[in-house]
Amino acid sequence: MLHTRQNALGVRFEAQCRAFEKEPFPTLAVRKDRLKRLLALTEKHEAEICAAIDSDFSARSAQETRLAELFVVRTGIRHALSHLGAWMRERRVATSLPFLPGRNRLLPQPLGVVGIVSPWNYPFQLAVAPATAALAAGNRVMIKPSELTPKFSDLLARLVEQHFTPDEMCVMVGDADVGKAFVSLPFDHLLFTGSTAVGRQVALAAAANLTPVTLELGGKSPAILDPSCDLDAAVASVAYGKLLNAGQTCIAPDYLMVPQGQGAAIAAKLAAAIAKLYPRLGDNPDYTAIVSERHRRRLGDMVAEARDSGADITEINPGNETLGVSDRKMAPVLVRNAGDNLRLMREEIFGPVLPIVEYGTVDEAIEHVNRGERPLALYWFGSDSANRQRVMRETVAGGVTINDCMLHLVQERQPFGGVGESGTGAYHGEWGFRTFSKEKPIFIQSKLSAGGLLRPPYGRTFERIFRLLKLIT
């Protein structure tokens, strides 16, 4: 079976390569047609997409799927349709004085066949948003969705087959072995969204083919409450940002930093804010479950380790329900006074568990962030512009939202991507178009060029012209 699937991968890849050779620079009309078909796929199948993801998770809020996946993708496609003509245009670039009256131009050119490996946590958005950018740039696209959301992956394969020919865009379903074979194909560009550990393996596989990669990873994204913040508003934002998709979000606040001595009071405020969002958990369709039993056990083990070490554990279960019997829901957990050596302080949590860390000064907060790997996101809450400027300038993160959570992700006019351990490269909007294009520099020589005077045989003329060049540069 695996051998058959690997053969199918090779056949699809070769077909897309041949199709690209026949159409190496799709017109604006062709690209817009592909984007419109992708938009139709998004708009016509909303109920099916929500149902499939809900089934894979055992409980996934339809409103969260519609907002965080379908709405985000729809907005991105429409933005691309509006701006694609301008992105595609050959641009004038200034020409340095010695080379006038020659002219410089920059031509964005499709790369060829793009591979996209998408994760389980936002399975529609994180497959289709990069595909939007790749199609806008004129490429052919192959997608490998996660095996942890099998119903959705099968649905996506069927929907793409309905709206696209296989040599335009196709979906290859399968397990981790299929994924390994997929990332070993000699794509012209490969985009992977997932964990840092798997990202390293993907980068190694791509390096064998010198395939350029965009890695969208994760890490421990801090939320910092400055003493100047509106505490109630900040706590409400953190509660929502942490528990969207039950914390299974790469840019969710991974831990919360609060001023010294305020940990207990802020934990109480957080508990109240969470109970307001989710007065019940088990039968509440707004509250999402953990994607698999293995992930649920991992989160439980992290909390148990923290409890055994003497950390303060607050489980927020307003209805005192028994969870995890008929589904994989997990009550939100706040953790205070956790040691730095604990798993939940070292590893990305990716679930509804939030450690609270107290800090004394802005220097201590900055030092704490910089002690770890560079995060995908950072959140800062406050009105003190001096402290804000220091945190912005003295920490490095993939992206930042001030006085809220996660909203930098949905800005189509800004790049989205990580830095260091949290990833490399970026996409969204024009940044995605550029990621999946080769910006080819072109120099157009003029008939009036004096360049011939610098060619052999060298002599007095060369020396005079060379002296002149040195003067004007």
C-alpha positions as a printed Julia matrix, in Angstrom:
473×3 Matrix{Float64}:
   0.0    0.0     0.0
   2.81   2.43    0.95
   4.69   1.61   -2.27
   1.51   2.29   -4.27
   1.01   5.66   -2.56
   4.64   6.63   -3.12
   4.23   5.77   -6.81
   1.08   7.92   -6.9
   3.1   10.78   -5.39
   5.71  10.49   -8.12
   3.09  10.3   -10.88
   1.24  13.39   -9.62
   4.48  15.31   -9.17
   5.69  14.5   -12.69
   2.31  15.45  -14.16
   2.44  18.83  -12.45
   6.04  19.39  -13.62
   5.05  18.65  -17.24
   1.99  20.92  -16.97
   4.13  23.75  -15.63
   6.59  23.33  -18.5
   3.72  23.87  -20.95
   2.47  26.94  -19.06
   5.44  28.5   -17.24
   3.83  31.93  -16.84
   0.04  31.71  -16.38
  -1.82  34.87  -17.33
  -3.66  37.06  -14.85
  -6.96  35.62  -16.13
  -5.82  32.02  -15.55
  -4.58  32.76  -12.04
  -7.76  34.62  -11.12
  -9.83  31.7   -12.41
  -7.93  29.32  -10.12
  -8.38  31.64   -7.15
 -12.1   31.98   -7.87
 -12.44  28.2    -7.92
 -10.63  28.05   -4.59
 -13.04  30.68   -3.24
 -16.0   28.64   -4.52
 -14.6   25.57   -2.75
 -14.42  27.6     0.47
 -17.89  29.13    0.21
 -19.93  26.22   -1.12
 -18.78  23.55    1.3
 -18.75  25.34    4.66
 -21.14  22.93    6.39
 -19.23  19.85    5.18
 -15.89  21.31    6.25
 -17.19  22.22    9.73
 -18.75  18.77   10.17
 -15.62  16.88    9.11
 -13.34  18.86   11.44
 -15.86  18.52   14.29
 -15.86  14.74   13.79
 -12.06  14.5    13.72
 -11.74  16.47   16.98
 -14.7   14.67   18.61
 -15.94  18.19   19.4
 -14.86  21.28   17.47
 -16.75  24.58   17.65
 -18.34  25.28   14.25
 -18.09  29.02   14.98
 -14.34  28.71   15.53
 -13.97  26.8    12.27
 -15.99  29.41   10.42
 -14.1   32.34   11.97
 -10.53  31.08   12.31
 -10.45  28.97    9.16
 -13.09  29.75    6.53
 -13.28  33.5     7.16
  -9.48  33.88    7.26
  -9.07  31.92    4.01
 -11.93  33.75    2.26
 -10.43  37.11    3.22
  -7.01  36.05    1.93
  -8.37  34.86   -1.44
 -10.37  38.04   -1.98
  -7.35  40.17   -1.06
  -5.25  38.26   -3.61
  -7.9   38.65   -6.32
  -7.97  42.42   -5.72
  -4.22  42.94   -5.81
  -2.88  40.18   -8.05
  -2.57  42.35  -11.16
  -0.29  44.79   -9.32
   1.77  41.99   -7.74
   2.38  40.36  -11.15
   3.54  43.52  -12.89
   7.11  43.84  -14.06
   8.48  46.65  -11.88
  10.87  49.44  -12.71
  14.0   49.54  -10.57
  16.38  52.5   -10.47
  19.56  52.13  -12.52
  22.91  53.24  -11.11
  24.52  56.18  -12.93
  27.4   54.28  -14.63
  24.92  51.98  -16.41
  22.55  54.6   -17.78
  20.82  54.83  -20.18
  20.34  51.09  -19.57
  17.26  50.07  -17.57
  16.53  47.71  -14.66
  13.34  45.67  -14.33
  12.14  43.08  -11.77
   9.89  40.27  -13.01
   8.04  38.05  -10.47
   8.12  34.59  -12.03
   6.38  31.35  -10.92
   8.71  28.75   -9.41
   7.02  25.56  -10.65
   5.55  22.92   -8.33
   4.98  23.86   -4.69
   4.53  21.32   -1.88
   2.44  22.21    1.18
   2.43  20.08    4.35
  -0.43  21.19    6.59
  -1.11  20.34   10.27
  -4.18  19.1    12.15
  -4.95  22.06   14.39
  -6.4   24.35   11.69
  -6.53  21.83    8.87
  -8.41  23.95    6.34
  -6.77  27.33    6.91
  -3.21  26.03    7.05
  -3.62  24.05    3.83
  -5.6   26.54    1.75
  -4.02  29.85    2.81
  -0.55  28.84    1.52
  -2.19  27.3    -1.56
  -3.8   30.69   -2.23
  -0.38  32.34   -2.33
   1.15  29.57   -4.45
  -1.67  29.65   -7.03
  -1.61  33.46   -7.14
   2.1   33.26   -7.95
   1.32  30.95  -10.9
   2.49  27.63   -9.48
   1.12  24.09   -9.43
   0.34  22.83   -5.92
   0.47  19.52   -4.06
  -0.91  19.35   -0.5
  -0.2   16.72    2.16
  -2.73  17.18    5.01
  -2.4   15.66    8.48
  -3.27  12.03    9.17
  -4.64  13.15   12.58
  -7.71  14.68   10.87
  -8.55  11.84    8.43
 -12.18  12.77    7.71
 -11.24  16.33    6.84
  -8.2   15.22    4.79
 -10.38  12.89    2.71
 -12.97  15.65    2.27
 -10.32  18.16    1.16
  -9.0   15.66   -1.39
 -12.52  15.19   -2.82
 -13.26  18.93   -2.92
  -9.98  19.81   -4.61
 -10.61  17.05   -7.15
 -14.02  18.59   -7.9
 -12.67  22.11   -8.42
  -9.21  21.55   -9.96
  -7.49  19.27  -12.43
  -4.82  17.07  -10.78
  -2.03  18.9   -12.63
  -3.23  22.24  -11.19
  -3.67  21.26   -7.55
  -4.06  17.93   -5.76
  -4.23  16.53   -2.23
  -2.22  13.46   -1.22
  -3.59  11.73    1.89
  -1.66   9.2     3.94
   0.28   8.52    7.13
   3.67   9.73    8.35
   5.52   7.48    5.85
   3.63   9.14    2.99
   4.56  12.48    4.55
   8.24  11.53    4.54
   8.04  10.54    0.88
   6.17  13.75    0.1
   8.81  16.09    1.59
  11.53  14.14   -0.23
  10.14  15.14   -3.63
  12.23  17.75   -5.47
   9.68  20.57   -5.18
  10.53  24.07   -6.34
   9.41  25.27   -2.91
   8.14  23.46    0.17
   6.04  24.99    2.95
   5.65  23.03    6.19
   3.49  23.98    9.17
   3.94  21.93   12.33
   6.24  21.23   15.25
   9.86  22.35   15.46
  11.03  18.73   15.84
   9.34  17.6    12.61
  10.37  20.85   10.94
  14.02  19.88   11.41
  13.38  16.56    9.62
  11.54  18.34    6.8
  14.42  20.79    6.35
  16.92  17.91    6.14
  14.82  16.06    3.54
  14.39  19.22    1.47
  18.11  20.01    1.69
  18.92  16.8    -0.22
  17.15  18.37   -3.24
  18.24  21.95   -2.46
  14.52  22.69   -2.17
  13.9   26.07   -0.53
  11.62  25.77    2.51
   9.26  27.96    4.46
   8.88  26.54    7.97
   5.93  27.69   10.07
   6.66  26.2    13.48
   5.73  27.22   17.03
   7.34  27.59   20.41
   6.63  29.19   23.74
   4.87  32.45   22.92
   4.72  34.79   25.95
   1.96  37.2    26.93
   3.32  40.01   29.11
   1.05  42.1    31.34
   2.76  45.45   32.02
   1.83  47.22   35.3
   0.23  49.92   33.1
  -2.26  47.55   31.42
  -6.03  47.55   31.67
  -6.08  44.33   33.65
  -9.68  43.27   33.03
  -9.39  43.81   29.26
  -6.01  42.06   29.14
  -7.22  39.04   31.1
 -10.29  38.71   28.85
  -8.06  38.78   25.74
  -5.63  36.21   27.13
  -8.47  33.88   28.19
  -9.95  33.96   24.69
  -6.59  33.71   22.89
  -5.48  30.79   25.04
  -8.69  28.78   24.75
  -9.54  29.31   21.09
  -9.43  25.77   19.68
  -8.72  24.64   23.27
  -5.24  26.14   23.07
  -4.28  24.05   20.02
  -3.02  27.12   18.17
   0.58  27.77   17.19
   0.31  31.44   18.2
  -1.7   30.89   21.41
  -0.19  32.51   24.52
   1.96  29.69   25.89
   2.64  31.34   29.25
   1.59  34.54   30.98
   4.04  36.98   32.62
   2.56  39.19   35.37
   3.99  41.79   37.78
   5.52  40.43   40.98
   2.97  39.65   43.68
  -0.05  39.69   41.34
  -0.03  36.03   40.27
  -2.81  34.83   42.58
  -5.09  37.82   41.92
  -4.65  37.55   38.15
  -5.23  33.78   38.26
  -8.57  34.49   40.01
  -9.49  37.04   37.34
  -8.54  34.57   34.61
 -10.67  31.85   36.17
 -13.65  34.22   36.19
 -13.02  35.29   32.58
 -12.78  31.65   31.45
 -15.99  30.72   33.29
 -17.73  33.61   31.54
 -16.6   32.34   28.13
 -17.38  28.7    28.92
 -19.9   28.32   31.79
 -20.05  24.63   30.89
 -17.5   22.47   29.06
 -18.74  18.94   28.35
 -21.97  19.69   26.5
 -20.9   23.14   25.33
 -20.46  23.21   21.53
 -18.36  26.39   21.89
 -15.56  24.52   23.69
 -13.3   22.38   21.5
 -11.83  18.99   22.41
  -8.22  17.78   22.2
  -7.51  16.27   18.78
  -6.31  12.83   19.94
  -6.02  10.69   23.06
  -2.21  10.81   22.77
  -2.2   14.61   22.88
  -4.67  14.6    25.78
  -2.41  12.21   27.74
   0.62  14.4    27.03
  -1.17  17.45   28.45
  -2.37  15.46   31.48
   1.17  14.24   32.13
   2.49  17.82   32.03
  -0.07  18.95   34.6
   0.56  15.89   36.81
   4.32  16.54   36.77
   3.73  20.17   37.79
   1.33  19.11   40.59
   3.81  16.52   41.91
   6.57  19.15   41.95
   4.52  21.4    44.25
   3.23  23.93   41.7
  -0.16  25.58   42.37
  -2.75  24.02   40.03
  -6.17  25.59   39.37
  -8.55  23.57   37.2
 -11.43  25.64   35.85
 -14.49  23.45   35.52
 -17.47  25.71   36.36
 -20.04  22.91   36.1
 -17.92  20.28   37.93
 -18.4   18.0    34.94
 -16.71  14.68   34.26
 -14.81  15.21   31.01
 -13.06  12.92   28.56
 -15.44   9.98   28.73
 -17.4   10.39   25.5
 -15.05  12.97   23.97
 -11.53  14.34   24.51
 -12.37  17.61   26.22
 -10.0   18.9    28.88
 -10.77  21.54   31.5
  -8.6   24.69   31.38
  -5.75  24.65   33.9
  -3.79  27.55   35.41
  -0.35  26.76   36.88
   1.56  29.02   39.27
   5.01  28.64   40.8
   6.14  26.06   38.25
   9.85  25.25   38.17
  11.81  26.06   35.01
  12.78  22.39   34.64
   9.18  21.18   34.21
   7.98  20.02   30.78
   5.28  22.68   30.6
   7.95  25.35   31.08
  10.31  23.83   28.5
   8.0   22.48   25.77
   5.29  24.16   23.72
   2.07  23.29   25.55
  -0.47  23.33   22.69
  -3.5   22.9    24.9
  -5.66  24.62   27.55
  -2.91  24.84   30.19
  -1.5   28.26   31.08
   1.52  28.77   33.38
   1.65  32.14   35.16
   5.14  33.56   35.75
   5.78  36.6    37.97
   8.47  39.16   37.11
   9.92  42.15   38.93
  11.13  44.64   36.33
  10.87  45.06   32.58
  14.52  43.96   32.43
  13.58  40.67   34.1
  10.68  40.14   31.69
  12.92  40.75   28.67
  15.65  38.51   30.08
  13.14  35.7    30.68
  11.86  35.84   27.09
  15.36  35.99   25.65
  16.53  33.03   27.74
  14.34  30.73   25.66
  14.13  30.09   21.93
  12.65  32.84   19.79
   8.85  32.49   19.86
   6.39  32.58   16.96
   4.32  35.26   18.73
   4.62  37.74   21.57
   1.81  39.65   23.27
   2.26  42.79   25.32
  -0.48  44.55   27.25
  -0.07  48.07   28.62
  -0.02  51.81   27.97
   3.56  52.6    29.04
   5.18  53.48   25.71
   8.74  53.32   27.09
   8.28  49.77   28.37
   6.53  48.76   25.16
   9.36  50.13   23.03
  11.94  48.28   25.11
  10.12  44.94   24.81
   9.6   45.45   21.05
  13.25  46.33   20.44
  14.96  43.97   22.87
  13.08  40.73   22.16
  12.82  38.82   18.88
   9.58  37.08   17.87
   7.86  36.03   14.66
   5.04  38.53   15.17
   3.48  40.72   17.84
   0.01  41.87   18.84
  -0.25  44.74   21.32
  -3.19  44.84   23.74
  -4.85  41.78   22.23
  -4.02  38.26   21.07
  -3.35  36.69   17.66
  -4.61  39.51   15.44
  -1.24  39.97   13.7
  -1.94  36.61   12.01
  -4.91  37.91   10.01
  -3.28  41.04    8.57
  -3.05  40.37    4.82
  -0.8   43.41    4.36
   1.76  42.05    6.84
   3.97  38.97    6.58
   3.3   36.03    8.89
   6.15  33.73    9.87
   8.56  32.67   12.57
  12.17  33.35   13.43
  14.86  30.92   14.57
  13.29  27.9    16.28
   9.79  29.16   15.46
  10.35  29.04   11.71
  11.82  30.64    8.66
  10.22  32.54    5.8
   6.79  34.16    5.67
   3.56  34.28    3.71
   0.11  36.01    3.64
  -0.89  38.64    1.09
   1.85  39.94   -1.18
   4.44  38.31    1.1
   3.03  34.91    0.16
   3.05  35.8    -3.53
   6.71  36.78   -3.22
   7.61  33.63   -1.24
   6.35  31.45   -4.1
   7.86  33.59   -6.88
  11.35  34.14   -8.23
  11.83  37.9    -8.44
  14.0   37.86  -11.53
  16.23  40.92  -12.09
  16.49  42.02  -15.72
  18.93  44.58  -17.13
  18.12  46.05  -20.56
  21.17  47.49  -22.29
  20.87  50.69  -24.33
  22.27  51.18  -27.82
  23.99  54.25  -26.39
  26.04  52.23  -23.89
  29.73  53.09  -23.57
  30.51  49.66  -22.11
  32.42  48.65  -25.2
  35.12  51.18  -24.3
  36.04  49.04  -21.26
  36.78  45.92  -23.28
  40.19  44.7   -24.44
  42.6   45.64  -25.79
  43.12  47.74  -22.65
  44.98  51.03  -22.92
  44.59  54.78  -22.45
  40.88  54.79  -23.32
  40.17  52.17  -20.67
  42.12  54.14  -18.02
  40.29  57.4   -18.83
  36.85  55.76  -18.71
  37.76  53.83  -15.54
  38.88  57.06  -13.78
  35.58  58.66  -14.77
  33.63  55.68  -13.39
  35.48  55.96  -10.08
  34.63  59.65   -9.88
  30.9   59.25  -10.53
  30.51  56.31   -8.14
